[in-house]
Each structure stands twice: as C-alpha cells, then as structure tokens.
C-alpha cells in the first residue's frame, strides 16, 4: 500500500511521502487555525508547512513540479500563509491595531522586493552563461571572472521567500503576548534581510564580474580550434539519462590516432561526463555549431541516432560514421536512419549480417568491422566460480519506446528469475543491475524494478542472520569495516579531483579552469580502480547486491559474476567477451528455435521462458565446468559477434579511422580541384535557418 501511495504521489521515498502528506494537511490546518482563531495552533501548523516544503525542495521532489503546474507553486504557498496570518489577526480583533497595518504593509513591501531580487539573479545567470561549455580547452584569451558565491544564486527565489520567517514569527509572538514591538522588529528584520539580499547581488552586474559576450567567446574557441586542428570528432546529443552512451567511448578516444574532440549539445550532460583528457565543446545552439571552425576534421563519430545529428551531418568535408553505443540484435541496431552515414562500424561479422538481413538500405561495402575497444577491461573466465558459491548477475535491459514484449524480461519474467535464483537449491549470490532507463516510459516496469529491489534486499537481510553464513560474516567483519572506511576516503578524494575549479563555481568558471592535468587524470583512474576493489571487499561474497547508478560499472559486475541472465541487448554481446555462461529470456515467447534464429547472441545461451524454470541449466554450468555444455559454442560466437582477438580492437578501430580519413582527404582534394580555388566551405554552406528547420529537433529512436 505504501509503495502504491509513493507511486501515485510521484515521490521517491516514504520520507518524501510523509513530507507531502504533512504539507497537504498543514495548509488546511493553518486555515482552520486562522478561522477559529488559535494562535498556537496556527504557529504549529505553519511550522509544519515550512519544514515539509523545505524538505521536499531539498530532495528535489517531483511533487514540487506538479504543484507548480497546477498553480500552487512556492510563491503562492508563501503568499497563502501570509494572507492567513492577516486573517488570523483580523479574527483576533486586531484589524484596527498598528500591528495589523505593520504586518500588511511589511508583507506588501517584501513582495515588492522580490521582483528586483529575482530580476537581478536571473540577469546575473544570463550574463554568466556562455554560448559554449568546454573541458580541456584553453580559453585564456577570454577573461572569465569567478562565479558569484553559490549560496547567492542557488535556489535564490526560495531563499528570498524564506526571509519572511522573522516577520511571521514576530507578528505571531506579538499577537499572542501583546508585545507589538516584537512584531515590528520581525517585520523590520524581514525587510532588512530582503534589502541586503537584493543589494549584495548588484556588484555582480558590473562589467568586470560578467562573462564576455558570445562573439568574444566564440572567437576564442575558434582560435583554439585553429591551433588544435582536430581530426576526429565524437558528436553526441541525448537525454539526461544518456551520458553513459558517450562515457563508454572516452577511453577509446584517448587512444585514437590523431587529435580527437568531443562535441556535445546539452549543457546538463557535461557534468555527467567522466574525467577525460579529450577536449570537449558543448554547443547548444545550432547556429553556433555550424559556425565552428571544423575544417580540419575528417571523421565524425556518432554514438546515437538523434535528430540533432543533422547539424553536423550536413558538413561534406568530413566522413560520418555511426558507431552506436552497443552491438546487439535489437531492432534499433539496424535503424534505417543509419543510411545517412558514410559508414557503419560494427564489432564483428554479426553486425554486417544483421544489416544484410534487415535490408534497411545500408550497403555491405559501407560496413566496417572494428571490434569493441571498450571490452578490454572484461576479464576472461577461469572456468570455475570466483568464490565458494557462484555469483549470478541479472542485468535486464529497459522496456524500450514501444510495447514489444521482447524488449525486456523485467515485466513478464523478472520476478520469476530473481525468485528462482534466491531460492536455488544450491545457494548462489545475486547481483541485480537494471538498465539506467528502466521505468522512464513504462511505470509497470518501474514497479517491477522496485519489487525486485525489495526482494533482493530482503533476501540479503535474511542471509545476514542465516547461521550458514555466520562464521564467514564474523571473520570478514573487520576487513569489511576497513573496506567501507577506504570507500569513504576514496570518494572524498575523487570528489576533490573530479571537480574542476573551486567549490561553487558555475559552468563558465569550470570552462576556464578545466584544462587536462595528466597527473590528476592518472590519479582519478587509479582511485576508481581502488574504489571498485574496496566496494566488492566491503560486502561478503555471499551477500546479494542491488547495483544502480554509474558505479560499480557494468563491466565491473561482469568481472565479479560467474554467469549472467539478461535480454537481447548489447549487454549480452559484451558479456560474451568474458567467455562465461549466460542465459537470455525469450520474453516474447517465440520458442527456442525461432528465438535463436532471430537473435545471433543467444546461439550459445541458455534460453529461458518467462517462468524461468530452465535456470537450473545455467546454475549447473556456472558451478561445474563439466556441466557447461555450451563452452565451445560461446568461443565460436565470441569471434562472430566481436571479431578476432588479433589485431586488437583499438588497432582495428585506428585502422578504420586512417582509411576513412584518406577517403575524406581524397574527396576534398577532388572537389577543390573541380571548383578551382573557390573556398571549399562556401560551396557547401547552407543558410542557418534552413538547417535549423530540417527536422533537427525531432529525435530518431535508437
């Protein structure tokens, strides 16, 4: 019942639900207290509304957005509380007293102050917003001053509104005690604080505290690009949850031949980038992007099919390549949109055959097999469980944009899978790591995810007091405590190293100071490896785990597991690199033969029905090599899906970059010869308005 209420209220936890309920009950109580009238009841109910409101804002509750949508946003709630205080004074027969007039006048003046304070805060933010956000780009030519203190601008409207507390408290005390001076002092304090808050913002509008205008910033970026002369660009646009799609390519870009550059389109994704030495330029505006100096770029790489790709696809002097963010048998892996690229790079032969079977217009000669450079961290299976009991990873994919039952096992089979693993005759350890997109479209998927999370955590709690594991738990207690302390230390150090600039700096200041520091990046990489080791050491090899968020990474979970259950997605293809047994759920109930025929990656898998009754075959394979009947099939499938081990994936990738660069150079040289000295960019330039309106903002699903 509680989980249902949380879901209906659109809050994230029981504490948020409690705060929402208290706020919902608090305002009617304030109104009743004003009508009765009862000063002390009003004070108590009002305090509850303040506290509940503050807590929901601190949590960033979705309910706050909903309240704004139905016109009961924060300013209205504060105004309502103040009007009810005025009503209380009238009901207490104080309507003709100086205290009443002081309260009314004070609240009116206070609301008058909110307009200039809000305008100043907004203007400061606007004048500190650059047309680009950068990382590892030298902008010394642009004078970017330090950002105002974070305390001044972060949630400034909310802070300004809360300055009414002295007036509210003072008037209530005065009404209850008859000491009007306290009320006057409270009103004066509120007005003084409002004036001070407004006044301290004014200096930040001075010219020397403002970021230079867009032309100056873009000129500096252009100068840096002319000096750096990038040759390979990774271009990315996506939703708030999609940063992982570019993060997975960072290490590959750091090893690429040439001078790599990352171009992004959404400001909010830049802070979600992992630490990297590769230069990053985020250009939200299409017109600004199309005027960037990218004449030296010869290869553009695209991890996702999105509408904004058109803003750079239109540049003919570079060759365009779809590299994707996974290699799987999903329909999205053979998206017809891929026809727009010069080449499509797949991991192995399977990707080529997939496009041939789909017949979506991608020519075979435009497909290049480059392996999967990202899979280097995945360790090869030794053939026996890593720990005294096997660990099985359940990593379902998300529900997708349509209602195809084959998208995810979560909806129809997820609970059966987890229950059978938790109740296996021979104990196993379960790690549950859902896809980051789980539940963003289908609330039923979110509900199942929450139930599975509860199941795993309940089973972990039961195992912690199970006599079978008591001796191991007691023996490991000191080491686990030490590992947890180490985790805290590492997290604190990582926070220092990964935050560019001083604490509280805004994106403009961070763009100024975020130059690559090889020593810092090496330290971050080392600390992340130490963090991962400490994380797994902080829990027993018998303890079930729910792993969400970006850490530990999926590949770290691969290395910890002895087998995996998943769905048709790149997760399966990547896991095959480990050589470990795996199972895939036929959620659409196609039948084993048809399921294998349609999905290459399951040819060496244990096929599960939605009841998951076939899990015993997987558990037998992970527990005993003699029971692993699909080992040879997995080795063959690995080569087919992911390509050969030699040459290495990064060597194949660099070879493909070199070959395509040569094609781009040959094309440009030919065009330049034909047009005889005319500047090449003039031939290809379109009007900004035309490029902006060619369906550029409409997403193309992948």
MIVEX-261166 format. One record per residue (C-alpha): residue in one letter; z, y, x. Coordinates in steps of 0.05 Angstrom, whole numbers, plus 5000, padded with zeros to 4 digits. Layout:
# MIVEX-261166
aZYX;...
//
This chain:
# MIVEX-261166
x500050005000;x501850485057;x495250345092;x491450475027;x495151135019;x493551335091;x486251175079;x485851555014;x489452165042;x484752155102;x490452185152;x491351785215;x498451525212;x504651435170;x507752055201;x501752465180;x502052175110;x509452365107;x508053075130;x502353135079;x506952895024;x512453375044;x507553955046;x504753754978;x511653724948;x514254324986;x509954854955;x511654664882;x519054664903;x518255354933;x515255594868;x520755274826;x526055584872;x522856264863;x522856184787;x529855914779;x531556324824;x535355984881;x535056304950;x537755704988;x533155204953;x527355684968;x529455715042;x529954965049;x523354815014;x519855375052;x522355095118;x519554415100;x512654715086;x512655075152;x514654445191;x509653995154;x503954485162;x505454565236;x505753815248;x499053685213;x495754225255;x498753945319;x495853265301;x489053565283;x489453215216;x483053135176;x487153355116;x487254065143;x479554085139;x479753825068;x484654365048;x480154895077;x474254615038;x477954684972;x480155404987;x487355275004;x486655395078;x492255635124;x491856385108;x492256225033;x498255785043;x501956325082;x500056855031;x502456404974;x509156315008;x509957065017;x507957214945;x513056704921;x518357064963;x516457714928;x517157344862;x523957084884;x526357794899;x523958024830;x527557444796;x533857614835;x533458314803;x531758634870;x524958914847;x527459624848;x531059594915;x528759864983;x528859135009;x523558944958;x518959524977;x520159395051;x518158665043;x511858815003;x509759375050;x511258955111;x507058365087;x501258825069;x501359155137;x502058485171;x495858235135;x492258865156;x493858695229;x490758015223;x483658295216;x483558655284;x487258085318;x482357575291;x476358015308;x478858115379;x480057375390;x473157205363;x469757745405;x473257515468;x470956795456;x463857025443;x463657455506;x466356875547;x461056395521;x455356275570;x448556025547;x449655415591;x455554985613;x455054695683;x458254195730;x456654155805;x452054765800;x453455335848;x453955965805;x456956415860;x451656945843;x454857025774;x461457385770;x465456955722;x472557215715;x478556775699;x479456595626;x484956925585;x491356515582;x490255915537;x496356105496;x492956735472;x486556445444;x488055715427;x489355695351;x490556445353;x489756525278;x495156015265;x499756335315;x498757025285;x500456765215;x506856445240;x509357125263;x511457235190;x517456785202;x522157345224;x520457745162;x521157145116;x527756945147;x530457655149;x528857805076;x531857155052;x538257265091;x538657985065;x537457754993;x542957234999;x548057645036;x546658345011;x545758605082;x539058955075;x538959155149;x537558435167;x531458445122;x528959095152;x529958815222;x526058185204;x520158575176;x520159035236;x520258435284;x514258125249;x510258775251;x512158895324;x510158195345;x503558265307;x502158925342;x503858635410;x499558025399;x493658465380;x494858945437;x495158415492;x488158185472;x484958865483;x484658845560;x480558215558;x474758605528;x474059035590;x467458935627;x470758625688;x474058095644;x467657905609;x462557375628;x455757685646;x450357655593;x445557085581;x439857375624;x444357425685;x447056725677;x440256415664;x437356775724;x442756485768;x441555785740;x434055865752;x435356085824;x439755475835;x434455015805;x429055315851;x433555175911;x435854485889;x428954265865;x431053675820;x426153095818;x429352635766;x432752865701;x437152475655;x436452825587;x441752695534;x443552935465;x448352585417;x454352585371;x461652675390;x462651925399;x456451815442;x458752055511;x459151325534;x451551295530;x450751785587;x457051575625;x454250875635;x448551175676;x452651625722;x453551125779;x446150945776;x444151675781;x448751765841;x444851215876;x437951435855;x432751655905;x431052395900;x435152965871;x438052775803;x440053255748;x443353145680;x441253585623;x445553565560;x445053935494;x452053925463;x457754325494;x463153875465;x460453275504;x461153595573;x468753505577;x467652765559;x463352635620;x466552205673;x467352505742;x460752525779;x457352855838;x450852935799;x449453655777;x450053765701;x447054315660;x448554345585;x443554785549;x445054825474;x439255295459;x432355005454;x429055655476;x433555695538;x431954975555;x424455085551;x425055675599;x428955285652;x425555215720;x423954475719;x417254485754;x419554015809;x421953475760;x417352875759;x421252355720;x425452465657;x430051905633;x432451845561;x438451405543;x437751545468;x432451665415;x434352335383;x430452905353;x432253405408;x428452985458;x422253365435;x424653985472;x423253655539;x418253115519;x413353695509;x413153815585;x407053445612;x408453565686;x413753025685;x413352295663;x418052085607;x421851425606;x426251105554;x431850735589;x436550655530;x443950535530;x443749775523;x438949195523;x439548755462;x435948405405;x437948955356;x432149265317;x434049925349;x431849645416;x424649635392;x424750305357;x417550545342;x419651235368;x419050915438;x411551035434;x412551765453;x414851585524;x410251455583;x414150825600;x419750405572;x424350085623;x427749425604;x432648985641;x428348355643;x422647975614;x426247905548;x425548655534;x418048625547;x417248035500;x421548375448;x416648965443;x410648495441;x413648115382;x415648745345;x408649045352;x411049765344;x405650075388;x408950035457;x403649765504;x405449205552;x402849585612;x407850145596;x413849685602;x417349625669;x422949125684;x428349455726;x434549025715;x441249315694;x444349715753;x450649835711;x452549095713;x454449095787;x462049145771;x461748495729;x464847915767;x461547225765;x465546675732;x469046175778;x468545625725;x475945585708;x480746045670;x483546625709;x490546505682;x494645895658;x491746005588;x484646245573;x483346965552;x478147075497;x475147765486;x473047955415;x468248545422;x464548655356;x459249195351;x459549725297;x456649705227;x450250095242;x446750615199;x444450125146;x447949575107;x444748985143;x449948435143;x447548215212;x449648855246;x456848665257;x461348065249;x467148525233;x466048575158;x464947845139;x467747445198;x472247895239;x478847695209;x476946955209;x475146995283;x481647325303;x485946885259;x482946245287;x483846505358;x491046695346;x492546035312;x488745585361;x492044915375;x491745045449;x494245755459;x489446295482;x490447035495;x486347515452;x483648185474;x480648585417;x476049155437;x471949455380;x465749895387;x467450645392;x463250785329;x467050275286;x468350555217;x464751225225;x459851045169;x462950455131;x470150535111;x470649795096;x469249665170;x474750155188;x479549795141;x477949115171;x478849405241;x485749665221;x487648985193;x485248615255;x489149115299;x495348975258;x494248215263;x493548235339;x499548685349;x503748265302;x501747635340;x503447975405;x510348155378;x511547435356;x509347165423;x514147645459;x520047275428;x516946575429;x521146105472;x514845825503;x513646485539;x520846705550;x521246455623;x514646795642;x516747445607;x523447455642;x520247315710;x514847855701;x519448385672;x520848745738;x513548725760;x511148975692;x516049555694;x513649745763;x506349705740;x507850155680;x511150665725;x505050625770;x500550745709;x504351375693;x503751625765;x496351475768;x494951805701;x498452435723;x494652455788;x487952315753;x489452885704;x490153355764;x483853115799;x479253075738;x480953765710;x476554285744;x479854945758;x486755165736;x490154935673;x487855315612;x481155515639;x475455545589;x468455235597;x465755855632;x471155855684;x470355105694;x462855205705;x464655695761;x469455225798;x466854525784;x462954405847;x462653695872;x468153515921;x466552845954;x473752745974;x476252885903;x470952425872;x472751865921;x480051965903;x478451925828;x474451285838;x480050975878;x485251175828;x481250895769;x480850225805;x488350255817;x489450455744;x485549855720;x489449375764;x496049685742;x494049655669;x492948905670;x499148795713;x503349185662;x502348635610;x503247885614;x497347405619;x499847115553;x500247785515;x494947945463;x492048645471;x488349155428;x484049585474;x481050225446;x478650855479;x474750935543;x479850575587;x480050005605;x472449975605;x468649425571;x466649115638;x473949105659;x475348695596;x469548235615;x472848115683;x479547965650;x476647485598;x474446765606;x470046785544;x467647255491;x465947305417;x461147855398;x455048055357;x447748185371;x448248785417;x447748975490;x454948735498;x452348015495;x446648145544;x451448475592;x456647925586;x451447405605;x451447715675;x458447415684;x456046705671;x461946585624;x461646215557;x460646645496;x459746595421;x455647025373;x456647065298;x450846945250;x453647445200;x447147465160;x447446705153;x440346585179;x442145885202;x442745655275;x435445525288;x432846165256;x438446575288;x436546315357;x429146425343;x430247155324;x435347325378;x433947155450;x441047305474;x444146745432;x439946175462;x445845985506;x451346185457;x455945805411;x453546025342;x458946195293;x458546215218;x462646735180;x468246235173;x468546185250;x470145445244;x465645305305;x470345685352;x473145025378;x466744915419;x467745585454;x475145455467;x473444775497;x468245095543;x472945635570;x478745145580;x475044585616;x468444625655;x466743915634;x466544145562;x461744715577;x455144445552;x451245095557;x452445285630;x445345135653;x442345495593;x446446115609;x443846135681;x436646095657;x437846615603;x441147095652;x434647145692;x430447215630;x434747765600;x437048145661;x431848005713;x432547665782;x438547775827;x433847975884;x431648515894;x437848845866;x437549245802;x438449905837;x432749735884;x428349555824;x430450205790;x428750635850;x422150285859;x420350455787;x422351185799;x417951225860;x411950915824;x412551385764;x413651985809;x407051815843;x403551775775;x406352465756;x404152765821;x397152465813;x396652735742;x398853435762;x394253455821;x388353245777;x389953765724;x390854315776;x384154135807;x380654155740;x383454825718;x382155135786;x388055555806;x390855725737;x398455645737;x399654955710;x405355145665;x401055655628;x396355105604;x401954705572;x406555255546;x407655275471;x410755825431;x418255755426;x418055785351;x413155215346;x417454765390;x423754935352;x420954745284;x417454095301;x422853655271;x427053775332;x433753745299;x432753115258;x435952505291;x431951885304;x436551285300;x437650845359;
//
